[in-house]
Amino acid sequence: MKESKFFKSLLAVFIVVVLGAPQFASADAGSGLKGVSKKVSYADLKLETKEGAHALYWRLKQASKQVCDVRGLKVEGSLKRIRETRQCYRETLTAAVEKINNELVTQIHNI
């Protein structure tokens, strides 16, 4: 599947310093989101439970939306921009789930 130039330059990076430590979402300069990051803390969650995994997944979704600046059609103004931000969102969320490397969170993501 061909990706647009925008997405070739997009790099969503999630860093897990230590299990339970905050996580950061960011994008590189080519994406137009330079300096955008969002911490996702999950030290308070028990990731071995479904409830904890669902809570973390919800937090990752919200952070991904913020990093990629996902908004509605009235705010975005064009369908192209909506497609780009939603693609960014999906890629960022997938990268975060992969970095977390938790079986329950991955299962939730793959549903």
Secondary structure, 3 states (H helix, E strand, C coil): CCCCHHHHCCCEEEEECCCCCCEEEEECHHHCCECCEEEECCCCCCCCCHHHHHHHHHHHHHHHHHHHCCCCHHHHCCHHHHHHHHHHHHHHHHHHHHHHCCHHHHHHHHC
